[in-house]
Amino acid sequence: MQSNKSVLNRHIVPIVLRGLIRNALKDPHAFRRRLLKGIFVELKRFSSPNIQNIEASDIVGIDKPVVTGGVTREAVGPQYDSLLLAALCQVLDCKTIFEIGTFHGETAWLLAHNKPDARIYTLDLPGINATSQVKLELTDLDYFKTWNRGVKFLGTPEQDRITQLYGDSATFDFSPYRGSIDLVFIDASHSYSYVKSDTQAAFEMLSEQGIIVWDDYTHYPGIFALLNELAPQLDRQIVHILGTRFAIYSRSELNIRSHK
């Protein structure tokens, strides 16, 4: 049955409003957690005073890499984020990578899998008992109920190129890596104090062409606040890749398409 009927957004407003009220009453927790949180994330993206928003497609060459990995939400939140991180490693030819925050080790494995000439170092606490001895504020305490750090890369061909390190990132000795890391990926405790400490360590480790990627920029107030404070002090801009949780600083200038 053919029809030339034209449907615009204004025509579906009643359907949307009825569904919104019905589902909010049915599951108020999901309403707060999903819808309101999503709206606030978008407000932060739009209102961020010092972070530039770009599309992933604005990064020249990002369409060239072919990356592979399992379909899961464990690696860097949504799977798109983790695959994009692997693609960035290829585009920027990152041969030394330091991850702060191992968790199950899926991100470390993914980067090693898609960049066969890369050496990955990944740091996490030595065990559950260490959580009571950390120097700064921990977030995401659910991640410390069980302890299987690095389980995703154990026994894989990539394990030989992944070095598991243990310690509190606030007191860990990063000096052996000073000036030698092409990519620092920060995804440990998301408190303001820890992200500030991890960021200071990241800048010390960066190579001349190095890049820092912060995960969860749009989802944790400590990261959002710190990066907007830090951005005006830097020699290059911090950018947020729309559709991801990533914020990026690159010591070498990122080749970003201009839309002017």
N, C-alpha and C positions, 0 to 999 in steps of 0.2 A: 504494500500500500504506500503510495507516494504522497508527499505533502510538501508544500512550499512554506510551511509555517516557520517563522523566525522567532527564536527564543533568545532573549537577552538576560543579563544578570537581574534586572529589575523584575523579570517574570518569575524567577525562582526564589525571590526573597521570602515569600510566605512559607514555602517548603522548608527553607533553611531555618527560619525562626521557629516553626513548629517542631522541627527535629531538634533544634538546640534546647528548647525548653523541656521537651520530653526526655532527652538523654541526660540533661543536667539533673533532672529530678530522679531519674533512674539510677544514675551513678555519679553523685556529686564529687566523689574523690577523683574520678577520672576527669571530670570537668575542670577541677582545679589543677590537677597534675599535668594534663595534656593541653587543654585549650588556653587557660590563663598563662601557664608557663610559656607556651609557644608564642603568645602575644607579647609577653614581656621580653622574650629573646629577640623578637623582631624590633621592639622598641629600642633595645640596647644597640642592636646593629645600626639602626637608623640614626640614633642620637649620639653615638660615640664621638667625642669631640676631637680625638687625635689619631684614630685608626682609620685608614682608608679601606673601603670595601671594593673588592675586585671579583670578577668572575674567574673561575678556573681557566676558562677558555682564553682569558686575557694574557695568560702566561705563554709566551712564544715557545713552541716546541712541545707543549704538554700533550698534544694530540698524537705525538709520535710513538711513545713507549707502549709496549704490550706487556701488561702485568697480569699475574694470575694469583689466585688465593681462594681459600674456602669461603663459603657464604655463611657469615656469622657476624654477630654484633659485638663480639669480644674485642676485636682488634680496633682500637681507636674509635669506639662508638659505632656509628653507622658504617657499613662496609665500604661505602663510597669514599669515606675519609681515608681509610687505610690504603685502599688502592691508589688514591691520589697521592698519598705520602710516598708510596713506592715509585710512582711515576716521577715525582719531584726528584727523588734520589737518582733516577736515571738521567733526567734532563740536566741536573746540576752536577752529575758525575761524582756523587758523594762516595768516597772510598773508606772513610772512617766515620762511624756513627756511634754516638753515645746516647743511650736512652736512660732517662731518670724515671724509674717506675716500671718494673718488669711485669708484674701481675702474672698472668699465665704464660707470657712470653710469645703471644701470637704476633704482636707487632714486630718483635725482634726477628722471629722466624720469617715473616713476610718480607721484610727488608732484605734479609740475607738470601732468601729464595729468588727475589727479583733483581738483585744486584750481586752476581756471583763473585765479583772482585772486591766486595766490601767486607770490612771487619767491623763487627758490632760489639759494643760493650753495653751491658745493661745492668743497672743498679737497683737493688731493693733491700729492704730490711732483712736481717738474717733469720727471723722467725717471729711467731706470734708474740712471744714474751718480750720482744724488743719494742713493741708498741708502747709499753709503759715507761720506757726510758728515752723516748725521743725528745729532742731539744725544743721543737716548735709544735704548732698546732696541726693535728691530724684531721683529715676529713675522710668521708666514705668508710666509716668503721666496719660496714658490712664486708668489706674486702679482707678483713682480718679475722674472720670467723674460722676459716680453714687456711691451710698453707700448702699450696702446690705451685709455687713460683717457678716459672720457666718450663712447666710441664709440656707446653706445646712444641718446643724445639728439642726436647730430650729424645735422643735416639734417632734424630733425623739427619740426613746428609749435611744440613746446614749447621748443625751443632758445633762442628769444628771451627767455624768462623764466628761463633757467638761466645763471648766471655761473660759469664755470670759473676757479678761483683756484689758484695754484701756490705751494708752499712747504712747509717743515717745520713741522708744527703746534706743535712745541715752541718755535719762534723766530718764528713768523708774527705779524704785527701785527694783532691783532683789534680794536684800538681804534676803527676806523671803524664797527664794528657794535655797540658797547657800548650795552646797554639797549634794543636795537631788534629782537631776534630772538624770534619766537613759538615756534619749535621748533628745538632743536639736536639733531641726530642724530649720535651718536658711534659710528663704525664704521671706525676706522683701525687702527693697530697696537694689539694687545690686551695689550701688556705693562703691568705695574703702573705703571711710570714714565710711559708715554705716556698711559694712560687718566687718570692723576692730573692730568697737565698739560692734557689736552684738557678734563677736567671743570672745572678752574679757569677756563679760557677760556670754557667754556659758561656758567658762572654770571655771568661779566662781561657776556656778550652778551645774556642773557635780558631780555625785556621784562617789564612788570609782570604779565602773564598768561602768561609763558613756561613751556615744558615742555622737559625734557631726556629723551631716550630713549637708553639705552645698549643696543647690540646685543651678543649673545653673552654676556650676564651669566652664564648657566648653563654655558658651555662653556670659559671661560678663567679660570684661577686668579687672575690679576692683577685682573681685573674684579670677580670675586666678593669677593676680599679687600678691595679698595679701597672698594667700595660698602657692605660691612658695617662698615668703619671709619668711613665718612663719615656713614652714616644717622643715628646718634645725635646728631650735631652740627647737624642741619638743623631748620628750623622746621616742615617737613612731612615725612611719611613717604615713603620710596622703596618702590614696590610692584613686584612681579614679576607679569606676566600669564602665568598657567599655560598650557601648550601652546605658548609662544613662547620666544624667547631674550631678550625685552625686560625691562628694568628702567626705571622711570619716576619722575621727580620733576616735580611741577607746582607752580609758584609760586602759582597760584590753586588752590583746593581742588578736586580731582577729585570729581565727583558719583558716588560709589560706593554701590551698594545694600548695606544692612546685612542680615546673615543671623541676627542675634541675635533 
